Amino acid sequence: MSRVTPVARDGYVHFHPITTRWSDNDAYGHVNNVVYYNWFDTIVNAFLIRNGQLDIAQGAVICLVIETGCTFFSAVAFPDAVTAGLRVTSLGNSSVRYEIGIFQGDATTPSAQGHFVHVCVDRVSRQPTPIPAPLRLLLASLMNSADAAPHSRSIPLSTGEPST
């Protein structure tokens, strides 16, 4: 298995400060791996909500996470100052792949980087639905010119209820 190459800070489009907490550290003295996934959810959903494209209470279309992953390069621990970088690398008909870098202080190389895939679904039926035009426009703004161009491949929902 080949090692993932870290994406430098300038490869991300949007940034969000993250506050580490004492409880984020585990018995090994660094932020536990589960916390990184919480940070991924935080940067993506905060970006969508603040830009008026995700109404978690009443929106007709919601976004469900169907895939996640993370690669760790160096430890982060409380009380480190952390910034999450966000970009979109794939934009399909009903799905989007986000990539997130976790940076300590002003570091240009991430301590960790990960991804997750959202699929837009109808709130009631939970069936995939095309990404609404205003959301698609916002997501396209997160694409770096070095990333692959948007394409029309959809990522199917797995069986069972995906997490939000």
ROTIZA-563847 format. One line per field, with one value per atom (N, C-alpha, C): residue number from 1; residue in one letter; atom name; x, y, z. Coordinates in steps of 0.2 Angstrom, whole numbers. Example, Ala and Ser with C-alpha at 12.3 -4.5 7.8 and 13.67 -1.06 7.14 Angstrom:
k: (1 1 1 2 2 2)
r: (a a a s s s)
a: (N CA C N CA C)
east: (66 62 66 64 68 64)
north: (-28 -22 -16 -11 -5 0)
up: (39 39 39 35 36 39)
//
This chain:
k: (1 1 1 2 2 2 3 3 3 4 4 4 5 5 5 6 6 6 7 7 7 8 8 8 9 9 9 10 10 10 11 11 11 12 12 12 13 13 13 14 14 14 15 15 15 16 16 16 17 17 17 18 18 18 19 19 19 20 20 20 21 21 21 22 22 22 23 23 23 24 24 24 25 25 25 26 26 26 27 27 27 28 28 28 29 29 29 30 30 30 31 31 31 32 32 32 33 33 33 34 34 34 35 35 35 36 36 36 37 37 37 38 38 38 39 39 39 40 40 40 41 41 41 42 42 42 43 43 43 44 44 44 45 45 45 46 46 46 47 47 47 48 48 48 49 49 49 50 50 50 51 51 51 52 52 52 53 53 53 54 54 54 55 55 55 56 56 56 57 57 57 58 58 58 59 59 59 60 60 60 61 61 61 62 62 62 63 63 63 64 64 64 65 65 65 66 66 66 67 67 67 68 68 68 69 69 69 70 70 70 71 71 71 72 72 72 73 73 73 74 74 74 75 75 75 76 76 76 77 77 77 78 78 78 79 79 79 80 80 80 81 81 81 82 82 82 83 83 83 84 84 84 85 85 85 86 86 86 87 87 87 88 88 88 89 89 89 90 90 90 91 91 91 92 92 92 93 93 93 94 94 94 95 95 95 96 96 96 97 97 97 98 98 98 99 99 99 100 100 100 101 101 101 102 102 102 103 103 103 104 104 104 105 105 105 106 106 106 107 107 107 108 108 108 109 109 109 110 110 110 111 111 111 112 112 112 113 113 113 114 114 114 115 115 115 116 116 116 117 117 117 118 118 118 119 119 119 120 120 120 121 121 121 122 122 122 123 123 123 124 124 124 125 125 125 126 126 126 127 127 127 128 128 128 129 129 129 130 130 130 131 131 131 132 132 132 133 133 133 134 134 134 135 135 135 136 136 136 137 137 137 138 138 138 139 139 139 140 140 140 141 141 141 142 142 142 143 143 143 144 144 144 145 145 145 146 146 146 147 147 147 148 148 148 149 149 149 150 150 150 151 151 151 152 152 152 153 153 153 154 154 154 155 155 155 156 156 156 157 157 157 158 158 158 159 159 159 160 160 160 161 161 161 162 162 162 163 163 163 164 164 164)
r: (m m m s s s r r r v v v t t t p p p v v v a a a r r r d d d g g g y y y v v v h h h f f f h h h p p p i i i t t t t t t r r r w w w s s s d d d n n n d d d a a a y y y g g g h h h v v v n n n n n n v v v v v v y y y y y y n n n w w w f f f d d d t t t i i i v v v n n n a a a f f f l l l i i i r r r n n n g g g q q q l l l d d d i i i a a a q q q g g g a a a v v v i i i c c c l l l v v v i i i e e e t t t g g g c c c t t t f f f f f f s s s a a a v v v a a a f f f p p p d d d a a a v v v t t t a a a g g g l l l r r r v v v t t t s s s l l l g g g n n n s s s s s s v v v r r r y y y e e e i i i g g g i i i f f f q q q g g g d d d a a a t t t t t t p p p s s s a a a q q q g g g h h h f f f v v v h h h v v v c c c v v v d d d r r r v v v s s s r r r q q q p p p t t t p p p i i i p p p a a a p p p l l l r r r l l l l l l l l l a a a s s s l l l m m m n n n s s s a a a d d d a a a a a a p p p h h h s s s r r r s s s i i i p p p l l l s s s t t t g g g e e e p p p s s s t t t)
a: (N CA C N CA C N CA C N CA C N CA C N CA C N CA C N CA C N CA C N CA C N CA C N CA C N CA C N CA C N CA C N CA C N CA C N CA C N CA C N CA C N CA C N CA C N CA C N CA C N CA C N CA C N CA C N CA C N CA C N CA C N CA C N CA C N CA C N CA C N CA C N CA C N CA C N CA C N CA C N CA C N CA C N CA C N CA C N CA C N CA C N CA C N CA C N CA C N CA C N CA C N CA C N CA C N CA C N CA C N CA C N CA C N CA C N CA C N CA C N CA C N CA C N CA C N CA C N CA C N CA C N CA C N CA C N CA C N CA C N CA C N CA C N CA C N CA C N CA C N CA C N CA C N CA C N CA C N CA C N CA C N CA C N CA C N CA C N CA C N CA C N CA C N CA C N CA C N CA C N CA C N CA C N CA C N CA C N CA C N CA C N CA C N CA C N CA C N CA C N CA C N CA C N CA C N CA C N CA C N CA C N CA C N CA C N CA C N CA C N CA C N CA C N CA C N CA C N CA C N CA C N CA C N CA C N CA C N CA C N CA C N CA C N CA C N CA C N CA C N CA C N CA C N CA C N CA C N CA C N CA C N CA C N CA C N CA C N CA C N CA C N CA C N CA C N CA C N CA C N CA C N CA C N CA C N CA C N CA C N CA C N CA C N CA C N CA C N CA C N CA C N CA C N CA C N CA C N CA C N CA C N CA C N CA C N CA C N CA C N CA C N CA C N CA C N CA C N CA C)
east: (4 0 4 3 7 5 9 8 5 0 -3 1 2 6 2 5 1 0 -6 -7 -6 -2 1 -5 -4 -10 -12 -8 -11 -15 -15 -20 -27 -28 -35 -38 -45 -48 -51 -54 -57 -54 -54 -51 -55 -55 -59 -55 -54 -51 -54 -50 -53 -50 -54 -51 -50 -44 -43 -46 -48 -50 -46 -46 -42 -45 -52 -55 -53 -50 -48 -43 -38 -32 -34 -31 -32 -26 -26 -21 -14 -13 -7 -4 -8 -6 -7 -11 -12 -20 -22 -29 -31 -36 -39 -41 -40 -42 -50 -54 -61 -62 -59 -60 -59 -54 -53 -59 -63 -69 -74 -74 -79 -77 -70 -68 -70 -69 -71 -78 -83 -90 -91 -87 -88 -86 -81 -79 -83 -85 -90 -97 -100 -107 -107 -102 -102 -101 -97 -97 -103 -107 -113 -119 -119 -124 -123 -117 -115 -116 -116 -117 -125 -129 -136 -138 -134 -135 -136 -137 -139 -144 -150 -155 -156 -152 -153 -160 -163 -170 -176 -176 -181 -180 -174 -172 -175 -177 -180 -175 -169 -163 -158 -155 -150 -144 -139 -133 -131 -130 -128 -121 -117 -110 -110 -107 -107 -100 -95 -88 -83 -79 -74 -67 -62 -55 -51 -45 -40 -33 -28 -21 -18 -14 -11 -3 -1 6 10 7 10 5 7 2 0 -6 -9 -11 -11 -13 -15 -20 -22 -16 -15 -19 -17 -14 -12 -18 -16 -20 -20 -26 -27 -32 -30 -34 -36 -42 -44 -45 -42 -42 -47 -51 -57 -56 -57 -58 -62 -65 -69 -65 -64 -60 -65 -71 -75 -82 -86 -93 -97 -101 -105 -112 -117 -124 -127 -126 -129 -124 -117 -112 -107 -103 -97 -92 -86 -80 -76 -76 -73 -66 -61 -54 -53 -50 -49 -42 -38 -32 -32 -29 -28 -21 -21 -14 -13 -7 -5 -3 -5 -3 -2 4 5 8 8 11 9 13 11 10 12 10 5 0 -5 -2 -5 -4 -8 -14 -18 -22 -24 -28 -33 -39 -45 -50 -54 -60 -66 -72 -78 -82 -87 -91 -99 -102 -109 -113 -119 -123 -130 -132 -138 -144 -149 -155 -161 -166 -173 -174 -175 -176 -181 -187 -192 -190 -189 -188 -181 -176 -169 -166 -169 -166 -162 -157 -152 -156 -154 -157 -151 -152 -147 -145 -139 -137 -140 -144 -147 -142 -144 -140 -136 -140 -136 -130 -132 -127 -121 -123 -118 -113 -116 -112 -107 -109 -105 -100 -101 -97 -91 -93 -88 -83 -85 -81 -75 -76 -71 -66 -67 -63 -56 -51 -44 -43 -40 -39 -34 -30 -26 -30 -36 -40 -44 -46 -49 -56 -58 -64 -70 -75 -82 -84 -87 -89 -96 -99 -106 -107 -101 -102 -105 -110 -114 -111 -111 -109 -115 -116 -122 -122 -128 -129 -128 -124 -124 -130 -130 -136 -136 -142 -142 -143 -144 -144 -138 -135 -129 -129 -124 -124 -124 -126 -126 -120)
north: (-6 0 6 11 17 22 26 31 37 40 46 52 56 62 68 71 77 83 86 92 98 102 108 113 117 122 126 128 132 128 121 117 117 121 121 128 128 135 138 135 138 136 140 138 140 136 136 135 139 138 132 128 123 124 123 124 117 115 108 109 103 103 98 99 94 87 86 80 76 80 78 73 74 70 63 58 51 49 42 40 40 41 42 49 54 61 65 62 66 66 70 70 63 60 54 54 48 48 50 48 49 57 61 68 71 69 71 71 66 65 70 72 77 84 85 91 91 86 86 88 85 86 94 96 103 108 107 112 112 106 105 108 106 108 116 118 125 129 127 131 131 125 125 129 128 132 139 142 149 152 148 150 149 147 146 140 135 129 123 123 117 119 117 118 111 110 104 102 107 106 105 109 109 108 108 108 101 102 97 92 95 90 91 85 85 81 81 78 73 66 61 59 57 55 47 45 38 35 40 37 42 40 44 40 44 42 47 45 50 47 51 49 53 51 55 55 61 63 64 68 70 71 71 71 78 79 85 84 89 88 94 94 100 103 109 115 118 113 116 120 125 129 125 124 120 124 123 126 120 120 115 118 115 118 113 116 113 114 108 109 103 104 99 97 90 87 83 82 78 81 83 85 81 77 73 75 71 73 74 69 70 69 69 68 73 74 78 75 75 73 79 80 85 82 86 84 90 87 92 91 96 96 99 96 98 101 107 111 113 112 115 122 127 134 136 139 141 136 130 125 124 123 122 115 110 103 101 97 95 90 90 85 78 80 74 77 73 75 69 71 66 68 64 65 63 65 62 64 59 60 61 66 68 66 63 62 66 70 73 69 69 65 69 66 69 68 73 72 66 66 61 54 53 47 44 48 46 44 45 43 49 47 52 57 63 68 73 76 80 86 88 93 100 103 109 114 118 123 128 131 135 132 126 122 120 118 116 122 128 134 135 134 135 130 123 118 119 121 123 128 132 138 135 129 125 121 121 117 121 118 122 120 125 124 118 116 110 103 104 98 96 89 87 91 92 95 92 95 92 87 82 77 74 70 68 61 58 51 52 48 48 42 43 38 36 29 26 26 26 25 18 17 10 8 1 -1 1 2 5 12 15 22 25 29 33 38 40 45 52 57 64 67)
up: (0 0 0 -5 -5 0 2 7 4 7 4 5 -1 -1 2 7 10 5 6 2 6 3 6 8 12 14 8 4 -2 -7 -6 -10 -8 -2 1 -1 -1 -3 3 8 13 20 25 31 37 42 48 54 59 65 69 72 77 84 89 96 98 100 103 111 113 120 124 131 135 134 133 132 125 120 114 114 119 120 123 120 123 128 129 134 131 125 122 122 124 124 118 113 107 106 101 99 96 99 97 90 86 79 78 82 81 81 85 85 78 74 67 63 64 60 62 68 71 68 67 64 57 53 46 46 50 50 51 56 58 52 49 44 38 36 30 32 37 39 41 44 46 39 35 28 25 24 21 24 31 35 34 35 35 28 23 16 14 19 17 13 13 8 12 19 22 28 27 33 36 42 45 48 49 52 47 42 37 30 28 21 17 11 7 5 4 2 8 10 15 12 16 13 19 16 21 19 24 23 21 16 14 14 15 15 18 22 26 26 27 27 30 33 36 36 34 35 40 44 49 48 49 47 53 58 64 70 76 81 83 85 87 94 99 105 108 113 117 120 120 118 111 106 100 96 93 88 82 79 73 68 62 57 52 50 45 38 33 26 23 18 15 7 3 -4 -6 -12 -16 -22 -22 -28 -33 -31 -36 -34 -40 -39 -45 -42 -47 -47 -49 -50 -43 -39 -32 -27 -28 -23 -24 -18 -18 -14 -16 -11 -9 -2 1 3 3 6 12 17 23 25 26 29 36 41 48 49 50 51 58 61 67 66 69 69 62 59 53 48 50 46 39 35 28 26 30 29 34 32 37 42 48 53 51 47 45 39 35 30 28 27 26 21 20 15 18 15 15 10 8 3 5 3 4 -2 -1 -6 -4 -9 -8 -8 -4 -4 -2 -4 -2 5 9 17 18 15 16 14 7 4 5 7 8 1 -4 -11 -14 -17 -20 -25 -24 -28 -31 -37 -39 -34 -34 -30 -33 -28 -30 -33 -38 -42 -37 -32 -28 -24 -22 -18 -23 -29 -34 -35 -36 -37 -31 -25 -19 -19 -20 -20 -25 -31 -36 -34 -30 -27 -23 -21 -16 -20 -27 -31 -33 -32 -33 -41 -44 -51 -53 -48 -48 -48 -45 -44 -51 -51 -57 -58 -64 -66 -63 -62 -60 -65 -63 -68 -66 -69 -68 -65 -63 -59 -53 -51 -45 -41 -34 -30 -26 -27 -25 -17 -14 -7 -5 0 3 6 8 11 18 21 28 28 34 35 36 31 32 38 41 46 42 46 44 46)
//
